[in-house]
Amino acid sequence: MTDYTNSGSKDTRSGFGEAMQELGRTNPDVVVLCADLTPSMKLESFAREFPERFIQTGIAEANMICIAAGLTIGGKIPFTGTFANFSTGRVYDQIRQSVAYSGKNVKICASHAGITLGEDGATHQNMEDIGMMKMLPDMTVINPCDFNQTKAATLAVSHHNGPVYLRFGRPKVPNFTPAGQTFEIGKALLLSEGRDVSIFATGHLVWKALEACRLLEQEGISSEVINIHTIKPLDEEAVIASVRRTGCAVTAEEHERNGGLGDSIAQLLVRKYPVPIEMVAVDDSFGESGTPEELLKKFGLDTPDVVNAVKAVLARKRS
Amino acid sequence: MPATEELRRISSQVRRDIIRMVNGASSGHPGGSLGVADFLTVLYFEVMRPDPLKFDMNGKNEDIFFLSNGHVCPAWYSVMARYGFFPVKELGTFRKLGSRLQGHPATIERLPGVRIASGSLGQGLSVSIGAAIAKKMNGDSHLVYALCGDGELQEGSNWEALMFAPAKKIDNLIAVVDYNGKQIDGPVDKVMPLGNLRAKFEAFGWIVTDMDGNNIEDIITVLNKVKAGAGKGKPNMIIMHTHMGYGVDFMTDNHEWHGVPPNNDQAARALGQLQETLGDY
């Protein structure tokens, strides 16, 4: 397998914050809106350097989303910033009508996604956001895996004309993809080639998939790891090409099984290339308080869970 | 500049269009549409006077308008068609399969004049604020107009917008509330009273002006006055007093005509009360 090294753990939201500062300097049309979470969203440097393009809306997310939609009328490129929970469910109708249906160039940037938000508990741990956003026609849904990739994705979406949901997280996680990488929306990344099974992972679970790949190799199982940073539009070609080689698939994500990445991969493969699939995802449950690592373990989203899913799918493949 | 009488002739035709559109579609919202026909006529033909042949989504260097209570779009579609944004005959496609004139306004069919979808209530005021901020950022001194319904103010997100605009000195925005006192389930005062709207808006920091929305002269006077008073650090709110169903006697002030189309007999009776001035589509 291809080996990856953690160059030093960082939070993905800081990659977003760094990219926003850079965008502030390079693109005068970029405007940031934030609903009273400037430090958590790592937007302090943008707010400090570009106060005339930083709009504090207060705790009023519905207003924030619609103001963002209005800003596009006039050619601005608005980035909204709040937690995943308040970026989606709380404002679903505003996003649906004023952003998605209206085809507006709004970038909905959501931190603290998934279970690894941790101690704040289930009220804030949104694990339905990918599902909600991907159901909206023409919405692009992106979930990068580490600091460097989140930074690259944030820069990339500024060049994409259309609504985007960009999802990232709170905890420090291994930073292993290259600094200064080019991010291509909708292009899956083959991280490690393998023969026996395809592991499609997104977000924080990409590193877990690589860890699982390493452990499986010690047992003589060759797994292919593919980073699906863009859940919609899904890189169908890459997914099908991989399962043609391996004959089975495991998906891994920090999200409910309903509506998540696994659901998208399964829909595709059922129609185009049916193979056994196992899914590492939350099983129809709300989260709870705890540390990110404790929660990943408890909710079945850790490295051993990926290993077990691979073994389960291989058993089905052989039978 | 069209004389007041000419504006009255246009709004009479707009009302005929509204009746014929909702009757032709066997669905739609005649009550509120009839109520705002005078306002939209004056806004387009007298106050904003945009160039219909140069419609641009970004609306830079021109006054722009947003309709938040999208269900009164028959009035808006008719005014835009009569003004020249798209062919008048297209009004006959309202709410029909393949039409650019969707049941509620939409951008996806690229109907000239429409810049955002509306229908699900409580969003247009915020959208207008965003467009107004973009104008300021672009150094564009033109104005943004927004129309919303009175019942619509029951949507809580409006009050987020009402709090925001004065706090951020959005003084290039002129918002208008269609205060007809009626909504689907009955009088607004019975369904969910709005209380003293003027006092509420003023407490939030808006400049508030009352206007008789079914009086062409008053609409011209008030709009010009408010327009002249814009740009002074505060957003403007017009409480526009209208009658639901205005112009058709059996529909006037009757909330039951909010979202019910007239049948053929009723449409004929209504049209009998509205002079055909510009030629039916």
Interface residues (C-beta under 8 A of the other chain):
Chain A: V31 E52 R53 I55 T57 G58 A60 A62 N63 I65 C66 I67 A68 A69 G70 L71 T72 I73 G74 G75 K76 P78 D93 Q94 R96 Q97 S98 Y101 S102 G103 K104
Chain B: M57 N58 G59 K60 I64 F66 A106 T107 I108 R115 I116 A117 S118 G119 S120 G122 Q123 G124 L125 S126 V127 S128 I129 G130 A131 A132 I133 A134 K135 M137 N138 D140 G156 S157 E160 A161 M163 F164 K168
